Amino acid sequence: MPSAVGIVAVALVTSLFMAFTVGANSNSAPIAPAVGANALSTLKGAFLVGIVAAAGAVAQGGSISETIGHGLVTSVTITPLAAAATLLTAATLITIGNSYGYPIPSAFTVSGAAVGAGLALGGGLAVGTYAQILGFWFAIPFVEGVLAYALARVLLGDRAPDTVVIPLLVAGVGYALANVQLSFIPTPRGEQGSVAGYVSHQLGGVAGFLGADEFGLVVVSLAVALAVLAVTYWQLVKNVTAGINRILVALALVVVFTSGGTQVGLATGPLEPVFSSALGLPGAVLLAFGGFGILLGGWVRSPRLIQAVAREYASLGPKRSIAAFIPAFLVAQTAIVLGFPISFNKVMISSIVGSGLVGRSSRSGGISARKTGYTVVAWVLSMVGGAAISYALYNVLAAVLGAG
């Protein structure tokens, strides 16, 4: 009969395997439009994916990790063996998808596997949580597709020059980025804070002219947005083509950072109860552990998936890529705030499809309907199959190992 320490060790190994797989699979998609637009090489993109996604995992991964670990089943606490069954099932299915060049949605797979293992433990279904998460998932393609299409129409149109449209759009991203919650920025109430919140609080303490917290947040956020607008405008005035490529890479890295925050919880979430009870370690250590796995996966396995998303789903130029990044960033940050697990493959592909439709005839081959159709089927099967396989795997392991 295996010891509790041995089962925890197996759970940790499967979590690292899952983080590695996520780093290779889900965090690759955000950099793909930049590679497809020839603003970045595939290998350099893979290198940056590992570093930036790992940083995002540590800085923003806590809320989704908490949902996966505690919010999907009721009346039970996930055991190390159940965590191992969940992660092994999900990582194996995603790896199979990787080997055939089809990005499998990690959120669908891990969520399904977590529910399957939870039910095998005797837990109940958190129906209210599922309804909220499923509603968010179903809204993603429509919201993102429309936003990306509209932005691409504006960027590809001739009603306003690039030196006006692009800086305004990127300034909006800067405003939002100043307000994202980061684990390393504390607040007076002990919660996660934002750059805008921290700076406004510090300035309010030194010079009371900022007044109320809400007003201070707006002032600092606008200052960040104006600084981003000025830098972006300066880059475009110097050289439009080179400037657009630099802006594209910068946006890609912002989205990769966000993807790390949304995806690490898929690898670390099942271990939340293990770290808090069995090991007595804080959540930051768990996120750092997952971030390390994402770093390795991004460096070792992501080039193939980067190529698949960049070349096979849509042929994007720099402006369409910018139009794809902005909705992806906004939707993913919303998911982090709500604590909803999401598939970043789905997020990026929805944006890529939306922006790729602009200026494309039905016969131009801009969007691969066959490839997209196969991907949608894989999304559904991964969630249902993940639940069934994880349920069965847990029961088999419990019977063989004599542990629960």
KAGIZI-V454832 format. One record per residue. N is the residue number from 1. RES is the residue in one letter. PSI is psi in radians with two decimals (* if undefined). D_CENTER is the distance of its C-alpha to the mean C-alpha in Angstrom with 1 decimal. Layout:
N&RES&PSI&D_CENTER, N&RES&PSI&D_CENTER
//
This chain:
1&M&2.16&38.6, 2&P&2.62&35.5, 3&S&2.84&35.1, 4&A&-0.63&32.3, 5&V&-0.71&31.4, 6&G&-0.72&31.1, 7&I&-0.69&28.8, 8&V&-0.71&26.5, 9&A&-0.72&26.5, 10&V&-0.73&25.5, 11&A&-0.69&22.6, 12&L&-0.71&21.5, 13&V&-0.75&21.9, 14&T&-0.58&19.9, 15&S&-0.74&17.0, 16&L&-0.69&17.2, 17&F&-0.75&17.5, 18&M&-0.75&14.4, 19&A&-0.71&12.4, 20&F&-0.78&14.3, 21&T&-0.74&13.4, 22&V&-0.74&9.6, 23&G&-0.60&10.2, 24&A&-0.53&12.5, 25&N&-1.21&10.8, 26&S&-0.65&7.1, 27&N&-0.10&6.7, 28&S&-0.58&10.0, 29&A&-0.71&9.4, 30&P&-0.55&8.7, 31&I&-0.24&11.9, 32&A&-0.76&13.9, 33&P&-0.61&15.4, 34&A&-0.68&16.8, 35&V&-0.76&18.3, 36&G&-0.50&19.6, 37&A&0.10&21.2, 38&N&0.47&22.8, 39&A&-0.19&21.6, 40&L&2.47&20.3, 41&S&2.78&21.5, 42&T&-0.79&19.5, 43&L&-0.72&20.4, 44&K&-0.66&19.7, 45&G&-0.75&16.3, 46&A&-0.68&15.6, 47&F&-0.80&17.2, 48&L&-0.62&15.1, 49&V&-0.83&11.8, 50&G&-0.84&13.1, 51&I&-0.89&14.3, 52&V&-0.71&11.8, 53&A&-0.66&8.7, 54&A&-0.71&11.2, 55&A&-0.75&12.3, 56&G&-0.61&9.0, 57&A&-0.79&9.0, 58&V&-0.66&12.5, 59&A&-0.50&12.5, 60&Q&0.18&9.9, 61&G&-0.10&9.2, 62&G&-0.70&12.5, 63&S&-0.76&12.3, 64&I&-0.61&10.0, 65&S&-0.70&12.0, 66&E&-0.73&15.1, 67&T&-0.82&14.5, 68&I&-0.69&14.1, 69&G&-0.51&17.1, 70&H&-0.24&19.4, 71&G&-0.07&18.6, 72&L&-0.38&18.8, 73&V&2.70&22.4, 74&T&2.76&25.4, 75&S&-0.01&28.5, 76&V&2.78&27.4, 77&T&2.29&25.6, 78&I&2.20&23.5, 79&T&2.87&25.7, 80&P&-0.68&24.9, 81&L&-0.70&26.2, 82&A&-0.67&24.1, 83&A&-0.73&20.9, 84&A&-0.74&22.1, 85&A&-0.74&22.8, 86&T&-0.91&19.3, 87&L&-0.65&17.5, 88&L&-0.72&20.1, 89&T&-0.90&20.0, 90&A&-0.82&16.3, 91&A&-0.63&16.2, 92&T&-0.79&19.4, 93&L&-0.73&18.4, 94&I&-0.68&15.3, 95&T&-0.69&17.7, 96&I&-0.75&20.2, 97&G&-0.74&18.0, 98&N&-0.75&17.2, 99&S&-0.42&20.9, 100&Y&0.08&21.7, 101&G&0.28&19.2, 102&Y&1.95&17.3, 103&P&2.03&13.6, 104&I&2.32&13.4, 105&P&2.00&10.7, 106&S&-0.70&9.7, 107&A&-0.76&9.3, 108&F&-0.80&12.7, 109&T&-0.84&14.2, 110&V&-0.73&13.5, 111&S&-0.79&14.4, 112&G&-0.77&17.5, 113&A&-0.67&18.5, 114&A&-0.71&18.3, 115&V&-0.76&20.4, 116&G&-0.81&22.8, 117&A&-0.66&23.4, 118&G&-0.71&23.8, 119&L&-0.64&26.4, 120&A&-0.48&28.1, 121&L&-0.19&28.6, 122&G&0.21&30.3, 123&G&3.00&27.7, 124&G&2.97&27.3, 125&L&2.28&24.8, 126&A&1.33&22.9, 127&V&-0.73&23.6, 128&G&-0.74&22.8, 129&T&-0.73&19.3, 130&Y&-0.72&18.8, 131&A&-0.73&20.3, 132&Q&-0.80&18.0, 133&I&-0.77&14.8, 134&L&-0.69&16.4, 135&G&-0.72&17.6, 136&F&-0.78&14.2, 137&W&-0.80&13.0, 138&F&-0.49&16.3, 139&A&-0.44&16.1, 140&I&-0.92&13.0, 141&P&-0.65&15.0, 142&F&-0.83&17.9, 143&V&-0.87&16.6, 144&E&-0.74&14.4, 145&G&-0.78&17.2, 146&V&-0.80&19.9, 147&L&-0.81&18.3, 148&A&-0.70&17.5, 149&Y&-0.80&21.0, 150&A&-0.76&22.7, 151&L&-0.68&21.2, 152&A&-0.67&22.2, 153&R&-0.75&25.6, 154&V&-0.80&26.1, 155&L&-0.58&25.1, 156&L&-0.18&27.2, 157&G&3.04&30.1, 158&D&0.32&33.0, 159&R&-0.46&33.6, 160&A&2.52&32.2, 161&P&2.74&31.9, 162&D&-0.58&28.7, 163&T&-0.17&29.8, 164&V&-0.88&29.4, 165&V&-0.89&26.5, 166&I&-0.82&23.9, 167&P&-0.65&24.7, 168&L&-0.76&24.5, 169&L&-0.78&21.1, 170&V&-0.58&19.7, 171&A&-0.66&21.6, 172&G&-0.69&19.8, 173&V&-0.72&16.4, 174&G&-0.72&18.3, 175&Y&-0.82&19.6, 176&A&-0.70&16.3, 177&L&-0.59&15.0, 178&A&-0.30&18.2, 179&N&0.06&17.4, 180&V&2.57&13.9, 181&Q&2.27&14.6, 182&L&2.40&14.7, 183&S&-0.47&16.1, 184&F&0.07&18.8, 185&I&1.91&20.3, 186&P&2.83&22.8, 187&T&2.87&24.5, 188&P&-0.42&28.1, 189&R&0.08&27.0, 190&G&0.21&25.0, 191&E&3.10&21.6, 192&Q&2.48&18.6, 193&G&3.06&19.5, 194&S&2.89&18.6, 195&V&-0.81&20.3, 196&A&-0.74&22.3, 197&G&-0.75&23.3, 198&Y&-0.82&24.4, 199&V&-0.75&26.4, 200&S&-0.63&28.0, 201&H&-0.75&29.0, 202&Q&-0.79&30.6, 203&L&-0.62&32.3, 204&G&-0.56&33.5, 205&G&-0.49&35.2, 206&V&-0.80&36.9, 207&A&1.95&37.8, 208&G&0.11&37.9, 209&F&-0.32&37.8, 210&L&-0.46&34.1, 211&G&-2.34&35.3, 212&A&2.68&32.9, 213&D&-0.76&29.4, 214&E&-0.72&28.0, 215&F&-0.72&30.2, 216&G&-0.72&29.2, 217&L&-0.78&25.5, 218&V&-0.76&26.3, 219&V&-0.85&28.6, 220&V&-0.72&26.2, 221&S&-0.73&23.3, 222&L&-0.64&25.8, 223&A&-0.75&27.0, 224&V&-0.78&23.6, 225&A&-0.73&23.2, 226&L&-0.66&26.8, 227&A&-0.75&26.2, 228&V&-0.74&23.3, 229&L&-0.76&25.4, 230&A&-0.78&28.4, 231&V&-0.75&26.6, 232&T&-0.79&25.1, 233&Y&-0.75&28.5, 234&W&-0.73&30.2, 235&Q&-0.71&28.2, 236&L&-0.62&29.0, 237&V&-0.66&32.6, 238&K&-0.85&33.1, 239&N&1.97&31.9, 240&V&-0.85&30.0, 241&T&-0.88&28.7, 242&A&-0.65&27.7, 243&G&-0.77&26.3, 244&I&-0.71&24.0, 245&N&-0.69&22.7, 246&R&-0.73&22.1, 247&I&-0.70&20.3, 248&L&-0.79&18.1, 249&V&-0.72&17.2, 250&A&-0.78&16.6, 251&L&-0.69&14.3, 252&A&-0.74&12.4, 253&L&-0.62&12.1, 254&V&-0.74&11.0, 255&V&-0.65&8.0, 256&V&-0.75&7.4, 257&F&-0.79&8.0, 258&T&-0.69&5.6, 259&S&-0.65&2.7, 260&G&-0.67&5.3, 261&G&-0.54&5.8, 262&T&-0.43&3.6, 263&Q&-0.46&4.7, 264&V&-0.56&8.0, 265&G&-0.42&9.4, 266&L&-0.47&9.8, 267&A&-0.58&12.1, 268&T&-0.38&13.7, 269&G&-0.86&14.1, 270&P&-0.34&17.2, 271&L&-0.02&18.7, 272&E&-0.88&18.7, 273&P&-0.57&22.2, 274&V&-0.79&23.3, 275&F&-0.68&22.5, 276&S&-0.62&24.0, 277&S&-0.98&27.1, 278&A&-0.67&28.0, 279&L&-0.36&27.0, 280&G&0.55&27.2, 281&L&2.61&24.4, 282&P&2.81&22.2, 283&G&-0.50&18.5, 284&A&-0.62&17.9, 285&V&-0.72&19.5, 286&L&-0.74&17.2, 287&L&-0.68&14.0, 288&A&-0.67&16.0, 289&F&-0.81&16.9, 290&G&-0.66&13.4, 291&G&-0.63&12.5, 292&F&-0.74&15.7, 293&G&-0.69&14.8, 294&I&-0.72&11.6, 295&L&-0.84&14.0, 296&L&-0.77&16.5, 297&G&-0.70&14.5, 298&G&-0.65&13.3, 299&W&-0.63&16.9, 300&V&-0.74&18.7, 301&R&-0.14&17.1, 302&S&-0.43&14.6, 303&P&-0.69&17.5, 304&R&-0.78&18.4, 305&L&-0.60&15.1, 306&I&-0.79&14.9, 307&Q&-0.71&18.4, 308&A&-0.82&17.8, 309&V&-0.69&15.2, 310&A&-0.66&17.2, 311&R&-0.54&20.6, 312&E&-0.45&20.7, 313&Y&-0.62&18.8, 314&A&2.61&20.2, 315&S&1.84&22.3, 316&L&2.50&20.9, 317&G&-3.11&22.7, 318&P&-0.73&21.6, 319&K&-0.71&22.0, 320&R&-0.61&20.2, 321&S&-0.73&17.2, 322&I&-0.74&17.3, 323&A&-0.50&17.6, 324&A&-0.62&14.4, 325&F&-0.75&12.3, 326&I&-0.87&13.5, 327&P&-0.63&12.7, 328&A&-0.76&9.1, 329&F&-0.83&8.9, 330&L&-0.77&11.1, 331&V&-0.75&9.6, 332&A&-0.69&6.1, 333&Q&-0.60&8.6, 334&T&-0.73&10.8, 335&A&-0.69&8.8, 336&I&-0.76&8.6, 337&V&-0.74&12.3, 338&L&-0.28&13.2, 339&G&0.46&11.6, 340&F&2.18&10.5, 341&P&2.43&8.4, 342&I&2.75&6.7, 343&S&2.07&6.7, 344&F&-0.40&4.7, 345&N&-0.79&8.4, 346&K&-0.73&9.8, 347&V&-0.86&8.2, 348&M&-0.70&9.4, 349&I&-0.66&12.5, 350&S&-0.75&13.5, 351&S&-0.71&13.6, 352&I&-0.76&15.3, 353&V&-0.79&17.8, 354&G&-0.86&18.6, 355&S&-0.52&19.3, 356&G&-0.32&21.0, 357&L&-0.38&23.5, 358&V&2.19&25.2, 359&G&0.20&28.4, 360&R&2.29&28.1, 361&S&2.84&31.0, 362&S&-0.33&30.5, 363&R&0.08&32.3, 364&S&-0.30&30.4, 365&G&0.28&27.8, 366&G&-0.65&24.9, 367&I&2.29&22.9, 368&S&1.76&23.4, 369&A&-0.67&24.1, 370&R&-0.81&24.9, 371&K&-0.74&21.7, 372&T&-0.71&19.7, 373&G&-0.78&22.0, 374&Y&-0.65&21.5, 375&T&-0.74&17.8, 376&V&-0.75&18.2, 377&V&-0.74&20.7, 378&A&-0.62&18.5, 379&W&-0.83&15.9, 380&V&-0.82&18.8, 381&L&-0.58&20.5, 382&S&-0.65&17.7, 383&M&-0.86&17.4, 384&V&-0.80&21.2, 385&G&-0.66&22.0, 386&G&-0.73&19.6, 387&A&-0.80&21.4, 388&A&-0.78&24.8, 389&I&-0.73&24.4, 390&S&-0.70&23.0, 391&Y&-0.84&25.9, 392&A&-0.72&28.4, 393&L&-0.72&27.2, 394&Y&-0.82&27.4, 395&N&-0.69&30.9, 396&V&-0.83&31.9, 397&L&-0.71&30.8, 398&A&-0.68&32.3, 399&A&-0.73&35.5, 400&V&-0.76&35.7, 401&L&-0.28&34.8, 402&G&0.61&36.5, 403&A&2.82&33.7, 404&G&*&31.3
//
